[in-house]
């Protein structure tokens, strides 16, 4: 319908004026669209820019011919005022695409809020203590490993390090998602960006710069944003045939209107073809997966769940079996001496003194527990000579001329000692989840020491929730059967594999996969790395070894199984969100393209304007992004 201004200045003058006003929009603002569209056609990889550039070009050049060569059109197309033009459609399409991109950019920026919030946690300076005791504020980038730093109440810990003076409680919610403060004192590790609550601490800088936990969190989240989930392959396969199909539909729509449409048929044909090209923008399909992954990675980081790549997140949603190591995963990973039993004439403190003398030369995880326990109970410190570690059995040596051995029953039997009379007491300790070791002094069975690794407070609740989510939980540990079964009974674990070596954990995963299971493996040690790499999803406890984290797809900063519960919830919510996005994108195109082609015209008498098609195209992308942003509020 002609505007009053056209009646006033005349159709031809109005067309010239629209042509002049459209020139800077089409030849400058839309130039990047045409360049991208041309590149996609040259490279034979058509995408949204192909459709947009074709649609804008078709509307503009049709209008150009109508303005300067109206005589080439039949009389019936001139509508009494000359041939109709689509300058305003071409210009508005470009404007709406820009508006859509601005809205999309703003929404994308919001998905990076989690990363920016993490970066903002790091202080810009640190309070460095010089050897003469003077203190000054130094830029964080100038802090070196080994520097002594003061952390005052209310300050953020500047770098990862170890407390050397003072006691305080730290808010580690940025790591674990838990608000309960954690007590810290000398020899305790602290993490950069955690908040010192009430006491003054002096720490020794350990990891600085890109090596800090915070820097690794940011790097991992950024990498996850760039990674691709397997489900994205579906959108890619559809997009590969989508654009050629849409161009074909636009040609068919044009031909159908030219053959069967009312007069002026060419005007209707151009409008429907341009509308089909514009409305069928595949950008919503392209956004459906990456925007959800980006948002989920940020939300996971806030809850102490680091997603290494999108594939791990998608696979986590389908896991049905979880294999867990015991030490450091179910338990604290810090064994403590719990019992000392006399079997002869050697006093308890003397037994501890002899055992600790041997264990000071050992690198076994239980050795430190015995040494610390002996010191705590006031046992005298002695030195061992002729120290020997017998792999898989124990240690032996001489302490002040006395032959001392500490180990399992197999070691005692090799020495010709009968442990039968002590096995009942040892089994009682093992039934309580403790590791029992025999002590022999001068070829006589003298006692038993028991060490236990306390179970993490959250482990039982985590396993209960994992069961509620339908997961089967298997413990695979190198510990003995009795101790492993005792821990499993306390926690309600479904199955126990005890005395398992690292290669056997990998074999267990291969066996379960052959049975059709999807397996996640959670561990924290170097010995867990092969199994973590072999599992469908490897989950590293953030308190463990770096090599374990490198082998895993998901890292739990809090180091407890509740992180697995959160990771599972996040994975399922993300996969559900991606499927919703893909549904929105497919449904939009399945409905929009036929309407744009004019399918409803015979019923309603209405034909979709190219400008309305451009608005709908932009809104489809914004709706997908808005839906993905709901992941920021998912309850973990």
Secondary structure, DSSP 8 states (H G I E B T S, - for coil): ---HHHHHH-HHHHHHHHHHHHHHIIIIITHHHHHHHHHHHHTT---HHHHHHHHHHHHHHHHHHHHH-GGGS-GGGGTTTS----HHHHHHHHHHHHHHHHHHHHHHHHHTHHHHHHHHHS-SEEEEE-TTS-EEEEEGGG--TT-EEEE-TT-B--SEEEEEE--EEEE-HHHHS--S-EEE-TT-EE-TT-EE-SS-EEEEEEE-GGGSHHHHHHHHHHHHHHS--TTHHHHHHHHHHHHHHHHHHHHHHHHHHHHHS-SSHHHHHHHHHHHHHHHT-THHHHHHHHHHHHHHHHHHHHTTEEES-HHHHHHHHT--EEEE-IIIIIB-S--EEEEEEESSSS-HHHHHHHHHHHHTT--SHHHHHHHHHHHHTT-----EEEEEEETTTEEEEEETTEEEEEE-HHHHHHTT---HHHHHHHHHHHHTT-EEEEEEETTEEEEEEEEE--B-TTHHHHHHHHHHTT-EEEEE-SS-HHHHHHHHHHHT-SEEE-S--HHHHHHHHHHHHHTT--EEEEE-SGGGHHHHHHSSEEEEETTS-HHHHHH-SEEETT-STHHHHHHHHHHHHHHHHHHHHHHHHHHHHHHHHHHHHTTTHHHH-----HHHHHHHHHHHHHHHHHHHHGGGG---
